[in-house]
């Protein structure tokens, strides 16, 4: 393709860090008005490339061009000035500012009159921007810290759309790094509508997602990365999920994706029991038993009560009715710490915010749920922590330069493996897995499914909120369906005799 017909191009891009090569001779071209999908396993180099385009990091080798001219931003502000904006996988909003202040952060001078900031006019303009992308239900004067994670993501998207379109009427580039991982179906549809609208106006989008069906739905062309290199470039009409998977991981999709042949037969011992458990205004009358070696999947749409039930079990919230019994003892947890003391450990949905300490090294993150196992003479032994971490890193094939690496620098799949290493190092018998594969690529998912089978084979029990209904069916031994805060049906799900999705969905809606 001729250079002048491209909006953006990257040629022979490389990025090397001490001990590792994140990108190696990568090529990428984006045409005006095009949505380009970018897929690959965690650690394939997708986010690294976006950071180079955005000016967050600088390439070791290679060159970029924007509108036919050399493009080499040193900062995100420079990139914004040239019509490039990015929605980050880890959100960049400032929590103690309002929605409007975030949207116009760095642009406040245009709203200053006689030395005072005209917030009313700023919020009016914010309301217009939010309305343009279909999220006018969000108040511009509300603090970002008071919004849930999904709503903050929509604000971030509105901010980026606003920044790039303010620069030029068309010919801008928007980078979306896993923007849908926390959005519900209607929010995803709204985002895709806005992406198509932006493309129709001459702007272009690079869309990174682990959800292959989404990439196929919205992209015009799809780049596949593997091990920091280009693995394939496909037109949407020539691609499907099976082809993308094969290009990403180097093998075809296996019928044993969920490792059903390794599904444990639950034992007789009841690890956890809910007896008419309820939380006023959220759910009620829930009865369930979790046995040793069992995975109980909890299915339901947003607002069904499934998230609130799990919040009670892991100590984030307190129940107002019924009883929660753990290993024969009635419990009422005031915090996740109390739950952990009783043998209940949670993997939270928002891994980066709640599941890890990003600044801490791998060995400390792995040990944090069971420090007493690493004590010697009343103090935590760094030597024992490190020995355990080395064993877990090898056991789980965590890709890292070493156990001293901060977890925040790991890819999503490897960071999630660190969380599972923490599970294996803990004494907890009851695990609450809240979307354990969210934001993880298909290759890493298969490894995590294998870990789940290993953990249940060791005798631990799990309550699972799957990232998809198919995942919940594939992994669970038994399935609880919730709607409007009530359990509407319970299904057995033994290996080889799983219920169909349609059987479950009719009790969810």
N, C-alpha and C positions, 0 to 999 in steps of 0.2 A: 504493500500500500504506500502511496506517495505521502511524504511527511506533511505536506500542507493540508491534506485531508484529515489529519488527526487532530484531536483536541489535546491529547496527552500521549507521551511515549516514554518508556524506560528501556534502556539498552545496556546489556551486560552488567546489570546491577549486582554488586556483591557487598556483603556486610560480614565482617569477621570480628569475633570477640576472643579474648584469651581462652584458648582451649576448644573453641567451637566456631564453626562457620554456619551462620544463620541463613545467608543467601549466597548463591553461586551462579553468576552469569545469567541472571533472570531477565527475560524480555517480556514487555507488556505494552499493548497499544489500546487506546480508547478513542473511539470515534465520537464526533459531536452527536448529542441526542441519544446516546447508547447507555444501556445498563449492562455492565460487565460483572458476571459472577466470579468469585474467587474462592475455590475450595481446596482442602488439603487436610491432612492429619494435623493434630496439635504439634507444633514445632516444625511445621513444613516451611515457615517463613512468611506467612500471609500478613500477620500483624507487623512484622519487621519491615516489610515493603511499605505498608501504609505509613509507618513512622518516618521512613525516609522521604516519602512523597510529601508528608506534612511538615518536614523540617525539624521534627523532634530529635532525630538522629541523623548523622551524616554518613553517606555511603563510603565504603572502603575503595570501591571501584565503580565505574559505570557513569552514565550520563542520563539526564532527563530533559524533556522538552515540553513546553506548554504553548499551544497555539503556534507551533513552528519555531519558537525561540527557546534558547537555553533556559532551563528552570533549575535552580539550586537554592531553595530557601534555607536560611539558617535558623529560623524560628517559626512556630505556628502563626505568629502575627504576620510575618512576611508571606507565608503561604496564603493566609486570608486575603492579604492585599492583592494577590495575583489570582484570586477567585477560587481558592481551594479550601474546603472545610471538612471537618471530620467529626463523626460521632464515635466516641471511644468505647471500647469494651468495658473498661473501668471508668465510670462516669466522672466528668470533670467539673460538674456544677459546684458552686460554693454554697455549702449547706446553710450558713447563717445569713445569707442574702435572700431576698424575695425572688419570685419567678421573673418579674420585670427587671430587677437589677441584674440577674444572671443573663437574661436575653440581651441586654444592652451594656454588658460589662465592657469597659474600655471605651465606650461611646457616650459616656455621660455628658461630655462637654456640650453636645448639641441640645441638651435639655436644661442647661444652666441659664437662669435669668437673674440679673442683678446679684450675682454671687450665690444664688440658691438653686438647688435642684428641683425642677418642676416634676415631681413624681406623678402628679395627676396625668400630665400629658404623656409621660413615659409609659404609664400603665395603660392608657388608651391605645397607644401604638402597640404595646405588647398584646392587648386583647385582639387587635386586628390580625397580628401575626399568628396568634394561636387559632383564631377563627379560620384563617386561610388554610390551615392544615387539619381542620376538623376537631380541635381540642379546646374549643372556647369554654368548656365547662371548668377549666382550670383558672383559678383566680390569680391575676397578675401580682396582687399584693400579699400573697401567701408565702411564708418562708419555705424554702426548698426542704429544710429538715423535717417539715411536717407533712411531706408528701411521701407516698409509698414508692418503692423502687421503680415500678413500671411507669408511674406517672412522671417521675423524674426523668426517665428515659425519653418520654414523649416531649418534655420540655427541652431536653438536650437536642433532640431532632429539630424542634422548632427553631432553636437558637442557631443551629448550623444552617438550616435552610434560609433563615433570615440573613445571616452574615454573607453568604455567597451571592444571593440574589440582589443584595443591596449594592454589590460591587458592579455588576453588569446585568443587563437584561437577559443575556444568554451566554453560553460558552463557559460555564463554571463547572468545576469538578467536585463532587461530594463523595467522601469516603465513609462507608458505613461498616463498622467492625462489630459484628454480632449484635445488631440493634434489636433483633426480635426475641432474644433469649428469655426476656422477662415479660413479653407482651402477650395478651390474650388474642384470640382469633380475630375479633373485630378490630383491635388495635393494629394487628399485622396487616389486615386488609386495608385499613386506612393509610398505613405507611406505604404500602405498595401503590395505592392510588396516587399518593403524593409523589412517589418516585417516578411513576409514569407521566404525571403532569409536568414534573421538572424536566424530564427527558424530552417531552413534546415541545418544551420551550427552548430547546437547544442545549440544555445542560446535560452532563453525563454523571453516572453514578458507578462507583466500584463497590459491590455488595459482597461482604464476607459473611458466610453463615455455615454452621455445621448441619443445618436442616436442608438436606438435598432437595426435598420436594419444593421448598421455598425458592431455592436458587433456580430450579427448573421452571418455576411458575413465573418469575419476574425478569429473568435475565435474557438478553439477546445472544450473548456469547459467554462461554464459561472457560476460564483458565483453571487448570488443575496443577497444584504444586505438590512436590514430593521431595523430602529431604533437602529443602532449600533450592530446588531446581524446577524448571518447567517440565511437567510430565505430560500435559496434553492441552490442546485448545479445541473446543467443540462449539459448533453452533447449537442452539437450543433444540432445533428439530432433529439433530443427530444424537442427542443425549437422553439417557434415562438414569434412574438411581443406580441400577446395577452396573452400568458402564462407568459412571462416576466413581463408584466404590472401587471397582477393579483398578481404575487409573490411580486412585489415591493410595491404596494399600497393596497393590500388586497381586491381588487374588480376587476371585469371584465371591459374591455373597454366599455364605454358607447357610444351609438350612438349620444348622445347629448354632445360630447366632446367639440365642439366649441360653445355650448350654442346658437344654431341657434334660438331656440324658444324665446330667449330673445333679438334677434336682433332688434334694434330700427328702427322705420320708420323715415327717415330723415325729418326734418322740411323744411320750405320754405326759411328761412334766410340763405344767403350765407356768411359763415365765412371767406373763403379765395378763391381767384380766380387767376388763371394764365392765362394771355392773350398773346398768341404767345411768351411765355417766352422761353429764350434761354441763353446759356452760350457758347461762341465761343469755338469750339473744343470738346465739350462734349454733348450738346443736343440743340435742337431748335424747335420752333413752337409748344410748349406744351400749350394746352388749357385744363383747368380742373376747376371744381367748387367743393368746399367742403362745405356741408350744415351742419347745426346744427344737432347733433345726428347721423352723418354719418361716416362710415369707408370706405375710398377710398384706395384700395390695389393697389400698383404699382409693376407690375411683369416684369421681364426681366432677361436675362442672364448677366454675368459679362461684363461690357463695354457697356451695353445698354443705360446708361445715368440715370438709376433710382437713383443710389446713389448720383450722381451730382445734380439731380433735388432736392432731399431732402436736400442736403447741402446748396442750394440756399434758400430754403424755411425757414430753421432754422437759417440762418445768418452765416454759416461757409464759404460760398463763395458768390460772387456778380454776378448778371446776367448782360449780355451784350446786350440783346435784349428783347423787349416786356415789360410787366408790371406784377408786383405782387401786388395784392390788398387784404388787410386785413380789414375786416369789413368796406368796402366801401372806404378805404383810400389807395392810392398808396404808397407802401413802398419799400425802398431799404436798406437792413440791412447791416451794416458794421461789426456786430458781433452777436453772440448768445444773448448777453446781450440786444442789441437793439431789437432783435426779441422778447425776453421775455417781454420787456416793451410794445410791441405792442400786446402781448397776444399769442405768438407762443413759445412753449416749446418742446424741443427735448429729446428723450431718445436715447443716442448714442449706436452704435453697440458694442463698446469696453467699457462695463460697468465699469470694474475695473480701466481703465485708464482715462475715460472721464465722467462717469456717477455718480461717488461717490468720496468723499474724504475718503480714506480708514482709515486714522489715526483719523478722527473725529468721535465723538459719533453719535449714531443713531439720537438723537433728533436734532442735528445741521444739519445733512444731509437732514432730512425731511423738515426743515424750509428754506433751502438755496435758494429756488426759489421764496420766498415771505416773505422776512424779514420784510417788512413794516407792514404785518399783525400782527407781534409780537412786535411792537414797543410800548413803553410807555414813554412819556415825552422825545422823541428824541432818546431813547436808546432801543436796542433789549432786550426784557424781557426773561431771561432764564426760568422763571416760566411758561410763556405762551408757550414757545417752548416745554417745558417738558410736559405740560398738553396736548398739541396737539399731541405730539409723543406717549404718553401713549394711547390716544384714537385711533390713527392710528395703533399702534402695535396690539391692541386688535381687531380692525376692520378687519385687514388684516391677522391675525393669524401669525405674524412674530415670529419665534422661536428664542428667545434671552434671556440671563440671565437678561437683563434690558436695558433701553434706554440709559444708559451711555456706553454700549458696543461699541467699535470701529467697524465700518461697515466692515473693512477688515478682521475681524475674523468670519464673518457670512458665511454660505454656499451661493453658487451662487443664489439659488432660493430665499432665505431670503434677500440677498442683492438687488435682483431685486424688491422684494416687497417694500423695503425701497424707491427705485426710484419711484414706483407707489404711495407710501404714499406722496412723494414730489409733484407728480402731483395733488393728491387730495387736497393738502394744498396750491396749487398755484391758481392764478387768470386766468391762460391761458385758452383760449377757443379752441385753435388749437394745437394739439399734433402731433408731428412727431415721430412715433415709428419705429426705425431702428433695426430690428431683436430683438424684445422685449423678446423673449424666448430663445435666443441663450445661450447654456451652462446650461439650466435649465431642470430638470428631468420631466417626463411625469405627475407626480402628481402635481408638482408646476405649470406646464404649464396650467393644467385645472383650477387651482385657478386664474392664471393670465388672462385666457380667461374670467372667471367670472368677474374679475375686469374691464376688457375692456368693458364688457356689462354694468356694473354699471356706468362707466364713461360716455359712450355715452348716457345712459338713462338720465344722468344729464344735457345733452345738449351740451357737448363738441364734437368737430369733430376731426377725426384722419386721418392722412396719414400713411399708414402701408407698410413697407417692411417686409414681412413675412420671417421666417427662412426657411420655405418650401413653395412650391406652394400650397399644400393642406391647410396649415395654412392660407395663404392669401385668398384662396377661401372661407374657412369656416368662417372667421371673417368679410370679406368685404361686404359692401352693393353694392359697385360698384368697378370694376376692370379696371385699365389702363394698357395696355400692351405696352412695349417699346422695340425697337430694333434699334441699330446703332444711338442712340440719338433722335429717332423719335417715336411718339405714333403711333402704327400700328393698334390698335383696342381698343375699349371700350366695356365692358360687364356689364350689370346689374346683380346683384347677390343677389336677395331677398331671404329671408328664405324660404326653401322648393323648390327653383328653381335655384340652383346654376349651373353655367356652369361646364362642365367636364374639367379635366386637359388637355386632348388632344386638345380640342377646343382652349385653351389658348396657349399651347406649339407651335402650328403651326404658331402663329404670333410672337413668340419669337426667332425662329431660321430661 
